[in-house]
Amino acid sequence: MKILIVDDSMTSRMLFKAYMPKDGQHELFEAAVLPDALEKMRKVQPELVILDYNMPEYNGVEMARVMLDAGLKAKFVLLTANTQRTVVDSALAAGFIQVVEKPVNAAKIAALLAQVA
Amino acid sequence: MERMQDSLFQVFCEDCRQRVQRVAGIMQAGVPLSCVQLDQLHQEFDTLFGGARAVHLPEMELFFRSMAIYARYLRNCLREGQTIEQSAWQDLLAGIAMAGRCGGDMSQCFEPCNKPRSTLLQVIENRINKGNAR
């Protein structure tokens, strides 16, 4: 599965990469800002897009809306340390399939991939 | 696993340096800051909070989280039209200066900074609890 992670924190992106299963079944792409994310979505057409919530300029939910408005389709997952009801509700209303609480670990990523597969 | 943690720590250090530089850039405008600038500070500190948590640095996690909360608190005070007194801005500047030390040599920052950090955090917490930004 092609997965795009969009997070302005390089620590967070690396943590995700480190805990990804090394089974050769997944290909991970990274972006830190919206223009790069849009370009990668067009280029690699990921099945799954994981977006951080708290980013400069656009939050993860707003970014997903921009992607959808641009006709880019994928399953969206929100990654956030902020699991306030309003954040979770806004993500689900925008069509996100899941909200994963930061920090990620191997078990959280495995559970997410099993759900999406 | 240990190698992964080392690599992650190095990435966090670099992330921290870059964000502290951006914070310093925001502060160049001088106080009082605008709501937009305080939102930017909140975003940078909140991301550093998440990074510190990811690399298991609980003191840094608490520090960056508190700074993020304080930036948001000042933003809310400003938005409500409250006057923010100089000492409240100075607490923010002190926190940013401490973060700046983390943006230098990280290894020399974590332990030696713990005491002054916790003292500042107590001041900030009292200020927030009392609703005292003015």
gemmi code that builds the backbone of each chain (N, CA, C; Angstrom):
import gemmi

chains = {
    "A": [
        ("MET", (0.833, -1.184, 0.000), (0.000, 0.000, 0.000), (0.886, 1.259, 0.000)),
        ("LYS", (0.485, 2.225, -0.798), (1.211, 3.493, -0.811), (0.611, 4.414, 0.251)),
        ("ILE", (1.489, 4.914, 1.101), (1.037, 5.753, 2.210), (1.780, 7.083, 2.150)),
        ("LEU", (1.035, 8.155, 2.307), (1.651, 9.484, 2.381), (1.441, 10.031, 3.780)),
        ("ILE", (2.538, 10.410, 4.438), (2.402, 11.058, 5.743), (2.725, 12.537, 5.579)),
        ("VAL", (1.818, 13.360, 6.065), (1.985, 14.809, 5.958), (2.074, 15.380, 7.376)),
        ("ASP", (3.256, 15.824, 7.728), (3.481, 16.349, 9.078), (4.662, 17.307, 8.998)),
        ("ASP", (4.517, 18.503, 9.557), (5.621, 19.468, 9.493), (6.740, 19.099, 10.463)),
        ("SER", (6.479, 18.183, 11.388), (7.508, 17.773, 12.349), (8.325, 16.619, 11.784)),
        ("MET", (9.610, 16.870, 11.583), (10.448, 15.785, 11.043), (10.597, 14.660, 12.066)),
        ("THR", (10.504, 15.008, 13.356), (10.579, 13.976, 14.400), (9.401, 13.016, 14.256)),
        ("SER", (8.241, 13.612, 14.064), (7.031, 12.806, 13.949), (7.061, 11.918, 12.701)),
        ("ARG", (7.555, 12.498, 11.594), (7.628, 11.699, 10.354), (8.602, 10.537, 10.525)),
        ("MET", (9.718, 10.828, 11.179), (10.716, 9.765, 11.340), (10.205, 8.670, 12.271)),
        ("LEU", (9.481, 9.093, 13.308), (8.934, 8.111, 14.246), (7.986, 7.169, 13.509)),
        ("PHE", (7.164, 7.740, 12.648), (6.215, 6.928, 11.879), (6.974, 5.943, 10.986)),
        ("LYS", (8.001, 6.476, 10.320), (8.803, 5.636, 9.419), (9.468, 4.493, 10.191)),
        ("ALA", (9.978, 4.831, 11.371), (10.700, 3.835, 12.167), (9.791, 2.693, 12.608)),
        ("TYR", (8.528, 3.010, 12.863), (7.613, 1.982, 13.371), (6.797, 1.291, 12.276)),
        ("MET", (7.003, 1.711, 11.038), (6.284, 1.042, 9.951), (6.758, -0.411, 9.838)),
        ("PRO", (5.846, -1.342, 9.603), (6.296, -2.738, 9.437), (7.233, -2.858, 8.235)),
        ("LYS", (8.307, -3.604, 8.426), (9.298, -3.752, 7.340), (9.010, -5.050, 6.577)),
        ("ASP", (7.815, -5.151, 6.066), (7.409, -6.393, 5.398), (7.376, -6.250, 3.877)),
        ("GLY", (7.792, -5.073, 3.412), (7.843, -4.857, 1.966), (6.486, -4.644, 1.327)),
        ("GLN", (5.459, -4.595, 2.144), (4.103, -4.441, 1.587), (3.648, -2.983, 1.497)),
        ("HIS", (4.445, -2.110, 2.110), (4.029, -0.708, 2.154), (5.155, 0.204, 1.665)),
        ("GLU", (4.717, 1.277, 1.022), (5.668, 2.258, 0.529), (5.280, 3.602, 1.155)),
        ("LEU", (6.226, 4.198, 1.858), (5.900, 5.427, 2.590), (6.493, 6.651, 1.896)),
        ("PHE", (5.653, 7.660, 1.723), (6.089, 8.941, 1.152), (5.840, 10.024, 2.203)),
        ("GLU", (6.649, 11.075, 2.129), (6.545, 12.119, 3.158), (6.342, 13.494, 2.539)),
        ("ALA", (5.627, 14.330, 3.275), (5.522, 15.742, 2.901), (5.391, 16.557, 4.177)),
        ("ALA", (5.924, 17.778, 4.131), (5.876, 18.634, 5.322), (4.881, 19.784, 5.160)),
        ("VAL", (4.618, 20.150, 3.902), (3.733, 21.299, 3.639), (2.724, 20.930, 2.545)),
        ("LEU", (1.667, 21.717, 2.474), (0.573, 21.403, 1.544), (0.997, 21.284, 0.072)),
        ("PRO", (1.763, 22.232, -0.480), (2.113, 22.097, -1.903), (2.852, 20.789, -2.210)),
        ("ASP", (3.754, 20.418, -1.309), (4.496, 19.166, -1.489), (3.550, 17.968, -1.378)),
        ("ALA", (2.619, 18.054, -0.433), (1.658, 16.962, -0.255), (0.783, 16.798, -1.497)),
        ("LEU", (0.332, 17.918, -2.051), (-0.518, 17.857, -3.255), (0.256, 17.248, -4.424)),
        ("GLU", (1.506, 17.665, -4.550), (2.336, 17.144, -5.644), (2.541, 15.630, -5.507)),
        ("LYS", (2.838, 15.202, -4.274), (3.062, 13.761, -4.052), (1.775, 12.972, -4.265)),
        ("MET", (0.646, 13.556, -3.870), (-0.626, 12.846, -4.075), (-0.886, 12.632, -5.556)),
        ("ARG", (-0.611, 13.671, -6.350), (-0.839, 13.550, -7.797), (0.125, 12.534, -8.410)),
        ("LYS", (1.352, 12.566, -7.915), (2.407, 11.742, -8.507), (2.288, 10.263, -8.126)),
        ("VAL", (2.115, 9.991, -6.827), (2.167, 8.581, -6.390), (0.785, 7.984, -6.118)),
        ("GLN", (-0.227, 8.836, -6.038), (-1.604, 8.393, -5.780), (-1.692, 7.397, -4.605)),
        ("PRO", (-1.385, 7.876, -3.416), (-1.417, 6.979, -2.245), (-2.839, 6.535, -1.920)),
        ("GLU", (-2.939, 5.310, -1.407), (-4.261, 4.831, -0.969), (-4.613, 5.433, 0.389)),
        ("LEU", (-3.566, 5.684, 1.183), (-3.784, 6.187, 2.542), (-2.975, 7.460, 2.759)),
        ("VAL", (-3.645, 8.484, 3.290), (-2.954, 9.742, 3.609), (-3.114, 10.020, 5.099)),
        ("ILE", (-1.988, 10.136, 5.776), (-2.009, 10.386, 7.213), (-1.592, 11.824, 7.446)),
        ("LEU", (-2.482, 12.594, 8.057), (-2.228, 14.025, 8.222), (-2.134, 14.401, 9.691)),
        ("ASP", (-1.112, 15.161, 10.014), (-1.028, 15.728, 11.355), (-2.114, 16.799, 11.471)),
        ("TYR", (-2.593, 17.036, 12.681), (-3.609, 18.083, 12.845), (-2.967, 19.463, 12.949)),
        ("ASN", (-2.002, 19.578, 13.850), (-1.454, 20.899, 14.178), (-0.275, 21.254, 13.269)),
        ("MET", (-0.581, 21.956, 12.195), (0.473, 22.398, 11.270), (0.274, 23.876, 10.970)),
        ("PRO", (1.347, 24.573, 10.564), (1.181, 25.989, 10.240), (0.350, 26.153, 8.964)),
        ("GLU", (-0.306, 27.256, 8.865), (-1.131, 27.630, 7.703), (-2.427, 26.825, 7.595)),
        ("TYR", (-2.306, 25.521, 7.423), (-3.509, 24.680, 7.352), (-3.395, 23.566, 8.390)),
        ("ASN", (-4.494, 23.268, 9.088), (-4.439, 22.068, 9.926), (-4.760, 20.854, 9.054)),
        ("GLY", (-4.634, 19.664, 9.631), (-4.784, 18.447, 8.841), (-6.152, 18.299, 8.198)),
        ("VAL", (-7.190, 18.721, 8.920), (-8.554, 18.607, 8.379), (-8.718, 19.569, 7.200)),
        ("GLU", (-8.209, 20.770, 7.357), (-8.290, 21.746, 6.259), (-7.521, 21.250, 5.035)),
        ("MET", (-6.359, 20.633, 5.288), (-5.573, 20.102, 4.165), (-6.334, 19.034, 3.396)),
        ("ALA", (-6.994, 18.148, 4.149), (-7.766, 17.076, 3.496), (-8.852, 17.682, 2.609)),
        ("ARG", (-9.487, 18.759, 3.108), (-10.542, 19.409, 2.321), (-9.966, 19.972, 1.017)),
        ("VAL", (-8.770, 20.565, 1.109), (-8.129, 21.104, -0.096), (-7.842, 19.964, -1.079)),
        ("MET", (-7.365, 18.841, -0.562), (-7.058, 17.686, -1.418), (-8.316, 17.164, -2.105)),
        ("LEU", (-9.383, 17.043, -1.322), (-10.643, 16.539, -1.887), (-11.196, 17.514, -2.925)),
        ("ASP", (-11.097, 18.816, -2.604), (-11.575, 19.834, -3.556), (-10.778, 19.787, -4.857)),
        ("ALA", (-9.519, 19.330, -4.745), (-8.673, 19.232, -5.942), (-8.919, 17.917, -6.688)),
        ("GLY", (-9.881, 17.139, -6.204), (-10.239, 15.887, -6.876), (-9.307, 14.734, -6.537)),
        ("LEU", (-8.534, 14.881, -5.471), (-7.588, 13.825, -5.080), (-8.257, 12.903, -4.067)),
        ("LYS", (-8.304, 11.634, -4.399), (-9.018, 10.684, -3.545), (-8.042, 9.793, -2.780)),
        ("ALA", (-8.398, 9.533, -1.524), (-7.618, 8.622, -0.676), (-8.392, 8.400, 0.608)),
        ("LYS", (-7.906, 7.457, 1.407), (-8.456, 7.335, 2.758), (-7.619, 8.248, 3.646)),
        ("PHE", (-8.298, 9.017, 4.487), (-7.578, 9.972, 5.338), (-7.608, 9.532, 6.801)),
        ("VAL", (-6.439, 9.684, 7.428), (-6.331, 9.410, 8.863), (-5.701, 10.635, 9.517)),
        ("LEU", (-6.256, 11.044, 10.643), (-5.710, 12.200, 11.350), (-4.791, 11.729, 12.468)),
        ("LEU", (-3.644, 12.385, 12.559), (-2.640, 12.059, 13.574), (-2.551, 13.283, 14.478)),
        ("THR", (-2.824, 13.119, 15.752), (-2.823, 14.304, 16.612), (-2.588, 13.965, 18.078)),
        ("ALA", (-1.981, 14.921, 18.775), (-1.850, 14.797, 20.227), (-3.083, 15.399, 20.899)),
        ("ASN", (-3.882, 16.075, 20.080), (-5.057, 16.772, 20.595), (-6.318, 15.992, 20.249)),
        ("THR", (-6.765, 15.154, 21.194), (-7.950, 14.329, 20.903), (-9.215, 14.956, 21.498)),
        ("GLN", (-9.254, 16.288, 21.517), (-10.466, 16.975, 21.956), (-11.621, 16.562, 21.046)),
        ("ARG", (-12.801, 16.495, 21.631), (-13.988, 16.058, 20.886), (-14.199, 16.891, 19.620)),
        ("THR", (-13.962, 18.196, 19.732), (-14.206, 19.064, 18.567), (-13.277, 18.703, 17.405)),
        ("VAL", (-12.026, 18.358, 17.744), (-11.061, 17.994, 16.699), (-11.466, 16.669, 16.059)),
        ("VAL", (-11.796, 15.693, 16.904), (-12.190, 14.374, 16.396), (-13.460, 14.503, 15.537)),
        ("ASP", (-14.425, 15.260, 16.032), (-15.682, 15.430, 15.287), (-15.453, 16.104, 13.934)),
        ("SER", (-14.586, 17.134, 13.927), (-14.339, 17.837, 12.658), (-13.666, 16.895, 11.658)),
        ("ALA", (-12.794, 16.010, 12.161), (-12.119, 15.053, 11.273), (-13.108, 14.040, 10.703)),
        ("LEU", (-13.955, 13.504, 11.566), (-14.915, 12.495, 11.106), (-15.922, 13.121, 10.134)),
        ("ALA", (-16.315, 14.357, 10.431), (-17.255, 15.052, 9.533), (-16.630, 15.310, 8.165)),
        ("ALA", (-15.307, 15.472, 8.149), (-14.616, 15.735, 6.879), (-14.325, 14.440, 6.111)),
        ("GLY", (-14.676, 13.312, 6.705), (-14.510, 12.047, 5.999), (-13.285, 11.239, 6.411)),
        ("PHE", (-12.612, 11.653, 7.473), (-11.467, 10.865, 7.957), (-11.972, 9.522, 8.482)),
        ("ILE", (-11.222, 8.466, 8.207), (-11.694, 7.158, 8.650), (-11.266, 6.861, 10.085)),
        ("GLN", (-10.239, 7.571, 10.550), (-9.769, 7.312, 11.906), (-8.924, 8.469, 12.428)),
        ("VAL", (-8.891, 8.600, 13.758), (-8.003, 9.566, 14.415), (-7.047, 8.763, 15.292)),
        ("VAL", (-5.758, 8.944, 15.063), (-4.740, 8.214, 15.839), (-4.035, 9.204, 16.751)),
        ("GLU", (-3.927, 8.833, 18.010), (-3.306, 9.732, 18.975), (-1.787, 9.606, 18.939)),
        ("LYS", (-1.147, 10.769, 18.948), (0.318, 10.809, 19.005), (0.783, 10.598, 20.448)),
        ("PRO", (1.969, 10.087, 20.698), (2.901, 9.610, 19.680), (2.532, 8.219, 19.187)),
        ("VAL", (2.898, 7.947, 17.931), (2.593, 6.624, 17.383), (3.592, 5.604, 17.920)),
        ("ASN", (3.202, 4.356, 17.840), (4.123, 3.253, 18.146), (3.798, 2.116, 17.177)),
        ("ALA", (4.561, 1.047, 17.273), (4.395, -0.057, 16.317), (2.985, -0.641, 16.377)),
        ("ALA", (2.443, -0.760, 17.594), (1.120, -1.374, 17.757), (0.037, -0.498, 17.111)),
        ("LYS", (0.132, 0.819, 17.304), (-0.878, 1.716, 16.726), (-0.832, 1.669, 15.201)),
        ("ILE", (0.376, 1.638, 14.660), (0.504, 1.618, 13.199), (0.009, 0.277, 12.636)),
        ("ALA", (0.358, -0.800, 13.314), (-0.092, -2.121, 12.848), (-1.617, -2.196, 12.863)),
        ("ALA", (-2.227, -1.677, 13.929), (-3.688, -1.709, 14.032), (-4.315, -0.864, 12.926)),
        ("LEU", (-3.703, 0.278, 12.652), (-4.228, 1.155, 11.606), (-4.155, 0.477, 10.242)),
        ("LEU", (-3.002, -0.116, 9.947), (-2.829, -0.750, 8.633), (-3.762, -1.953, 8.472)),
        ("ALA", (-3.976, -2.674, 9.569), (-4.886, -3.824, 9.509), (-6.307, -3.345, 9.210)),
        ("GLN", (-6.670, -2.215, 9.800), (-8.022, -1.683, 9.586), (-8.214, -1.192, 8.147)),
        ("VAL", (-7.173, -0.579, 7.620), (-7.276, 0.030, 6.286), (-7.191, -1.024, 5.184)),
        ("ALA", (-6.454, -2.101, 5.445), (-6.210, -3.120, 4.406), (-7.508, -3.741, 3.904)),
    ],
    "B": [
        ("MET", (17.077, -1.096, 18.133), (16.128, -0.217, 18.817), (16.852, 1.013, 19.368)),
        ("GLU", (18.021, 0.773, 20.000), (18.788, 1.877, 20.577), (19.262, 2.812, 19.476)),
        ("ARG", (19.653, 2.215, 18.353), (20.120, 3.016, 17.217), (18.972, 3.896, 16.683)),
        ("MET", (17.798, 3.291, 16.652), (16.629, 4.033, 16.188), (16.363, 5.216, 17.116)),
        ("GLN", (16.462, 4.973, 18.427), (16.244, 6.052, 19.401), (17.280, 7.165, 19.231)),
        ("ASP", (18.525, 6.766, 18.962), (19.582, 7.767, 18.745), (19.270, 8.624, 17.526)),
        ("SER", (18.876, 7.951, 16.457), (18.553, 8.677, 15.222), (17.379, 9.609, 15.443)),
        ("LEU", (16.398, 9.108, 16.153), (15.203, 9.913, 16.432), (15.573, 11.138, 17.262)),
        ("PHE", (16.448, 10.924, 18.224), (16.887, 12.039, 19.069), (17.609, 13.095, 18.228)),
        ("GLN", (18.459, 12.648, 17.324), (19.182, 13.600, 16.464), (18.197, 14.401, 15.595)),
        ("VAL", (17.199, 13.709, 15.089), (16.193, 14.395, 14.265), (15.423, 15.405, 15.113)),
        ("PHE", (15.093, 15.019, 16.339), (14.380, 15.936, 17.223), (15.243, 17.182, 17.509)),
        ("CYS", (16.531, 16.956, 17.749), (17.445, 18.086, 18.018), (17.440, 19.060, 16.842)),
        ("GLU", (17.492, 18.530, 15.635), (17.508, 19.376, 14.445), (16.167, 20.102, 14.294)),
        ("ASP", (15.093, 19.371, 14.526), (13.749, 19.956, 14.473), (13.665, 21.099, 15.491)),
        ("CYS", (14.182, 20.846, 16.672), (14.151, 21.823, 17.756), (14.942, 23.075, 17.356)),
        ("ARG", (16.112, 22.886, 16.801), (16.943, 24.034, 16.385), (16.200, 24.892, 15.366)),
        ("GLN", (15.623, 24.235, 14.390), (14.925, 24.981, 13.328), (13.721, 25.741, 13.880)),
        ("ARG", (12.985, 25.095, 14.764), (11.788, 25.746, 15.303), (12.151, 26.883, 16.252)),
        ("VAL", (13.190, 26.679, 17.021), (13.629, 27.751, 17.919), (14.096, 28.961, 17.104)),
        ("GLN", (14.722, 28.709, 15.980), (15.112, 29.821, 15.082), (13.879, 30.573, 14.591)),
        ("ARG", (12.846, 29.802, 14.245), (11.618, 30.452, 13.765), (10.958, 31.263, 14.885)),
        ("VAL", (10.986, 30.692, 16.098), (10.433, 31.402, 17.253), (11.201, 32.712, 17.455)),
        ("ALA", (12.517, 32.630, 17.343), (13.346, 33.841, 17.499), (12.981, 34.863, 16.433)),
        ("GLY", (12.702, 34.369, 15.230), (12.294, 35.253, 14.137), (10.991, 35.966, 14.455)),
        ("ILE", (10.056, 35.240, 15.052), (8.768, 35.836, 15.427), (8.994, 36.917, 16.490)),
        ("MET", (9.904, 36.634, 17.403), (10.134, 37.563, 18.516), (10.887, 38.822, 18.089)),
        ("GLN", (11.493, 38.773, 16.908), (12.241, 39.949, 16.452), (11.346, 41.179, 16.314)),
        ("ALA", (10.051, 40.918, 16.099), (9.115, 42.040, 15.994), (8.983, 42.761, 17.326)),
        ("GLY", (9.349, 42.068, 18.422), (9.249, 42.658, 19.753), (7.840, 42.565, 20.307)),
        ("VAL", (7.719, 42.674, 21.634), (6.401, 42.629, 22.262), (5.788, 44.036, 22.247)),
        ("PRO", (4.479, 44.187, 22.242), (3.482, 43.120, 22.267), (3.361, 42.416, 20.922)),
        ("LEU", (3.130, 41.111, 20.997), (2.916, 40.335, 19.772), (1.448, 40.413, 19.369)),
        ("SER", (1.189, 40.072, 18.128), (-0.196, 40.026, 17.651), (-0.775, 38.638, 17.915)),
        ("CYS", (-2.089, 38.520, 17.749), (-2.729, 37.205, 17.910), (-2.145, 36.189, 16.925)),
        ("VAL", (-1.881, 36.648, 15.704), (-1.322, 35.739, 14.681), (0.058, 35.245, 15.112)),
        ("GLN", (0.876, 36.142, 15.623), (2.217, 35.733, 16.066), (2.137, 34.779, 17.263)),
        ("LEU", (1.196, 35.042, 18.161), (1.034, 34.139, 19.314), (0.531, 32.769, 18.864)),
        ("ASP", (-0.305, 32.743, 17.836), (-0.747, 31.454, 17.271), (0.443, 30.696, 16.667)),
        ("GLN", (1.329, 31.439, 16.012), (2.521, 30.800, 15.428), (3.405, 30.215, 16.533)),
        ("LEU", (3.571, 30.984, 17.607), (4.366, 30.473, 18.734), (3.728, 29.211, 19.307)),
        ("HIS", (2.409, 29.269, 19.458), (1.699, 28.096, 19.987), (1.966, 26.870, 19.113)),
        ("GLN", (1.886, 27.072, 17.809), (2.071, 25.944, 16.884), (3.474, 25.360, 17.011)),
        ("GLU", (4.482, 26.234, 17.068), (5.867, 25.755, 17.161), (6.091, 25.018, 18.488)),
        ("PHE", (5.615, 25.586, 19.587), (5.819, 24.939, 20.893), (5.023, 23.638, 20.991)),
        ("ASP", (3.827, 23.635, 20.427), (3.002, 22.430, 20.499), (3.655, 21.284, 19.721)),
        ("THR", (4.271, 21.615, 18.585), (4.947, 20.576, 17.800), (6.185, 20.069, 18.559)),
        ("LEU", (6.895, 20.998, 19.207), (8.055, 20.571, 19.994), (7.627, 19.707, 21.183)),
        ("PHE", (6.479, 20.021, 21.735), (5.919, 19.194, 22.813), (5.721, 17.753, 22.310)),
        ("GLY", (5.134, 17.632, 21.124), (4.910, 16.298, 20.551), (6.220, 15.572, 20.278)),
        ("GLY", (7.224, 16.329, 19.794), (8.529, 15.729, 19.501), (9.214, 15.256, 20.765)),
        ("ALA", (9.164, 16.087, 21.810), (9.810, 15.726, 23.083), (9.145, 14.478, 23.672)),
        ("ARG", (7.846, 14.385, 23.481), (7.128, 13.206, 23.972), (7.579, 11.964, 23.198)),
        ("ALA", (7.761, 12.149, 21.890), (8.154, 11.016, 21.039), (9.540, 10.486, 21.392)),
        ("VAL", (10.416, 11.373, 21.850), (11.779, 10.920, 22.179), (11.973, 10.716, 23.689)),
        ("HIS", (10.865, 10.714, 24.400), (10.881, 10.409, 25.840), (11.733, 11.383, 26.645)),
        ("LEU", (11.429, 12.663, 26.496), (12.076, 13.692, 27.314), (10.969, 14.400, 28.109)),
        ("PRO", (10.564, 13.805, 29.240), (9.381, 14.314, 29.947), (9.501, 15.768, 30.410)),
        ("GLU", (10.703, 16.181, 30.848), (10.848, 17.575, 31.316), (10.667, 18.540, 30.153)),
        ("MET", (11.249, 18.174, 29.004), (11.113, 19.031, 27.824), (9.673, 19.024, 27.317)),
        ("GLU", (9.049, 17.863, 27.426), (7.646, 17.740, 27.010), (6.780, 18.704, 27.824)),
        ("LEU", (6.983, 18.681, 29.142), (6.213, 19.560, 30.025), (6.510, 21.031, 29.719)),
        ("PHE", (7.779, 21.318, 29.506), (8.180, 22.708, 29.238), (7.523, 23.229, 27.955)),
        ("PHE", (7.661, 22.475, 26.867), (7.107, 22.948, 25.586), (5.574, 22.990, 25.628)),
        ("ARG", (4.991, 22.053, 26.326), (3.524, 22.055, 26.445), (3.075, 23.307, 27.200)),
        ("SER", (3.779, 23.601, 28.284), (3.419, 24.783, 29.077), (3.605, 26.061, 28.267)),
        ("MET", (4.667, 26.127, 27.486), (4.892, 27.316, 26.661), (3.795, 27.452, 25.597)),
        ("ALA", (3.377, 26.308, 25.050), (2.289, 26.339, 24.057), (1.003, 26.845, 24.715)),
        ("ILE", (0.720, 26.336, 25.904), (-0.494, 26.763, 26.626), (-0.403, 28.256, 26.954)),
        ("TYR", (0.781, 28.699, 27.343), (0.934, 30.111, 27.718), (0.765, 31.029, 26.497)),
        ("ALA", (1.315, 30.620, 25.378), (1.144, 31.417, 24.154), (-0.341, 31.502, 23.796)),
        ("ARG", (-1.050, 30.389, 23.924), (-2.484, 30.373, 23.621), (-3.262, 31.243, 24.624)),
        ("TYR", (-2.843, 31.155, 25.889), (-3.489, 31.951, 26.945), (-3.335, 33.449, 26.655)),
        ("LEU", (-2.128, 33.870, 26.318), (-1.901, 35.287, 26.021), (-2.695, 35.710, 24.785)),
        ("ARG", (-2.769, 34.825, 23.796), (-3.537, 35.120, 22.592), (-5.014, 35.368, 22.959)),
        ("ASN", (-5.534, 34.491, 23.833), (-6.941, 34.642, 24.230), (-7.173, 35.937, 25.004)),
        ("CYS", (-6.219, 36.281, 25.874), (-6.328, 37.543, 26.639), (-6.355, 38.724, 25.664)),
        ("LEU", (-5.456, 38.646, 24.692), (-5.346, 39.734, 23.711), (-6.635, 39.852, 22.898)),
        ("ARG", (-7.154, 38.693, 22.502), (-8.370, 38.665, 21.689), (-9.566, 39.247, 22.453)),
        ("GLU", (-9.542, 39.029, 23.785), (-10.641, 39.565, 24.612), (-10.439, 41.039, 24.929)),
        ("GLY", (-9.356, 41.599, 24.416), (-9.126, 43.026, 24.613), (-8.461, 43.379, 25.931)),
        ("GLN", (-7.931, 42.360, 26.621), (-7.258, 42.633, 27.888), (-5.883, 43.258, 27.633)),
        ("THR", (-5.468, 44.082, 28.556), (-4.121, 44.640, 28.472), (-3.157, 43.625, 29.099)),
        ("ILE", (-2.112, 43.324, 28.370), (-1.136, 42.370, 28.909), (0.053, 43.151, 29.443)),
        ("GLU", (0.315, 42.962, 30.706), (1.384, 43.769, 31.299), (2.768, 43.237, 30.912)),
        ("GLN", (3.735, 44.108, 31.089), (5.091, 43.808, 30.630), (5.647, 42.520, 31.242)),
        ("SER", (5.339, 42.294, 32.528), (5.917, 41.110, 33.190), (5.392, 39.813, 32.567)),
        ("ALA", (4.157, 39.848, 32.054), (3.608, 38.649, 31.405), (4.365, 38.363, 30.103)),
        ("TRP", (4.680, 39.433, 29.376), (5.479, 39.260, 28.160), (6.880, 38.765, 28.510)),
        ("GLN", (7.400, 39.299, 29.643), (8.759, 38.898, 30.041), (8.833, 37.408, 30.364)),
        ("ASP", (7.761, 36.876, 30.947), (7.735, 35.427, 31.216), (7.809, 34.645, 29.905)),
        ("LEU", (7.087, 35.151, 28.896), (7.123, 34.486, 27.587), (8.537, 34.578, 26.990)),
        ("LEU", (9.119, 35.751, 27.102), (10.480, 35.932, 26.569), (11.483, 35.027, 27.293)),
        ("ALA", (11.298, 34.887, 28.611), (12.209, 34.025, 29.392), (12.097, 32.579, 28.912)),
        ("GLY", (10.869, 32.156, 28.656), (10.664, 30.792, 28.161), (11.292, 30.592, 26.800)),
        ("ILE", (11.153, 31.602, 25.969), (11.731, 31.501, 24.624), (13.255, 31.496, 24.694)),
        ("ALA", (13.802, 32.267, 25.626), (15.255, 32.259, 25.806), (15.732, 30.870, 26.247)),
        ("MET", (14.962, 30.228, 27.107), (15.330, 28.873, 27.552), (15.214, 27.889, 26.391)),
        ("ALA", (14.170, 28.064, 25.598), (14.024, 27.203, 24.414), (15.211, 27.436, 23.486)),
        ("GLY", (15.671, 28.690, 23.424), (16.827, 29.033, 22.579), (18.078, 28.277, 22.978)),
        ("ARG", (18.220, 28.047, 24.277), (19.375, 27.255, 24.725), (19.268, 25.817, 24.233)),
        ("CYS", (18.023, 25.342, 24.141), (17.811, 23.988, 23.602), (18.109, 23.964, 22.104)),
        ("GLY", (17.978, 25.122, 21.488), (18.259, 25.186, 20.052), (19.744, 25.251, 19.761)),
        ("GLY", (20.554, 25.341, 20.822), (22.006, 25.336, 20.634), (22.529, 23.925, 20.835)),
        ("ASP", (23.252, 23.745, 21.911), (23.776, 22.419, 22.204), (22.776, 21.690, 23.104)),
        ("MET", (21.996, 20.818, 22.491), (20.925, 20.161, 23.228), (21.428, 19.388, 24.437)),
        ("SER", (22.552, 18.706, 24.257), (23.026, 17.845, 25.331), (23.380, 18.663, 26.575)),
        ("GLN", (23.730, 19.935, 26.371), (24.082, 20.774, 27.524), (22.868, 21.539, 28.036)),
        ("CYS", (21.747, 21.299, 27.439), (20.560, 22.068, 27.805), (19.621, 21.309, 28.733)),
        ("PHE", (19.400, 20.028, 28.455), (18.314, 19.326, 29.140), (18.435, 19.345, 30.665)),
        ("GLU", (19.500, 18.764, 31.192), (19.621, 18.635, 32.643), (19.861, 19.981, 33.332)),
        ("PRO", (20.869, 20.774, 32.892), (21.138, 22.029, 33.613), (19.962, 23.005, 33.608)),
        ("CYS", (19.118, 22.897, 32.623), (18.006, 23.860, 32.518), (16.778, 23.446, 33.314)),
        ("ASN", (16.809, 22.248, 33.892), (15.592, 21.744, 34.537), (15.072, 22.658, 35.642)),
        ("LYS", (15.987, 23.138, 36.505), (15.536, 23.941, 37.652), (14.962, 25.297, 37.209)),
        ("PRO", (15.735, 26.076, 36.426), (15.138, 27.347, 35.988), (13.859, 27.162, 35.182)),
        ("ARG", (13.800, 26.062, 34.434), (12.589, 25.802, 33.648), (11.395, 25.582, 34.569)),
        ("SER", (11.597, 24.741, 35.602), (10.461, 24.440, 36.474), (10.046, 25.681, 37.259)),
        ("THR", (11.007, 26.553, 37.613), (10.666, 27.802, 38.307), (9.803, 28.678, 37.409)),
        ("LEU", (10.225, 28.822, 36.166), (9.451, 29.643, 35.223), (8.052, 29.056, 35.013)),
        ("LEU", (7.997, 27.732, 34.900), (6.696, 27.107, 34.656), (5.727, 27.354, 35.815)),
        ("GLN", (6.281, 27.389, 37.040), (5.421, 27.686, 38.199), (4.857, 29.104, 38.099)),
        ("VAL", (5.715, 30.036, 37.695), (5.282, 31.432, 37.549), (4.170, 31.521, 36.504)),
        ("ILE", (4.399, 30.852, 35.379), (3.415, 30.884, 34.287), (2.103, 30.235, 34.720)),
        ("GLU", (2.223, 29.104, 35.405), (1.021, 28.400, 35.856), (0.216, 29.278, 36.817)),
        ("ASN", (0.911, 29.929, 37.747), (0.220, 30.829, 38.689), (-0.478, 31.951, 37.947)),
        ("ARG", (0.221, 32.468, 36.963), (-0.337, 33.580, 36.191), (-1.629, 33.133, 35.477)),
        ("ILE", (-1.580, 31.947, 34.871), (-2.762, 31.439, 34.156), (-3.896, 31.148, 35.152)),
        ("ASN", (-3.537, 30.506, 36.272), (-4.567, 30.157, 37.252), (-5.263, 31.388, 37.827)),
        ("LYS", (-4.496, 32.458, 37.987), (-5.085, 33.681, 38.557), (-5.716, 34.552, 37.474)),
        ("GLY", (-5.559, 34.143, 36.223), (-6.066, 34.974, 35.128), (-5.334, 36.298, 35.100)),
        ("ASN", (-4.041, 36.217, 35.417), (-3.276, 37.437, 35.636), (-2.322, 37.741, 34.485)),
        ("ALA", (-2.863, 38.356, 33.452), (-1.980, 38.764, 32.354), (-1.823, 40.277, 32.355)),
        ("ARG", (-2.430, 40.899, 33.344), (-2.396, 42.368, 33.327), (-1.984, 42.913, 34.665)),
    ],
}
model = gemmi.Model(1)
for chain_id, residues in chains.items():
    chain = gemmi.Chain(chain_id)
    for i, (resn, *xyz) in enumerate(residues, 1):
        res = gemmi.Residue()
        res.name, res.seqid = resn, gemmi.SeqId(i, " ")
        for name, pos in zip(("N", "CA", "C"), xyz):
            atom = gemmi.Atom()
            atom.name, atom.element = name, gemmi.Element(name[0])
            atom.pos, atom.b_iso = gemmi.Position(*pos), 0.0
            res.add_atom(atom)
        chain.add_residue(res)
    model.add_chain(chain)
structure = gemmi.Structure()
structure.add_model(model)
structure.setup_entities()
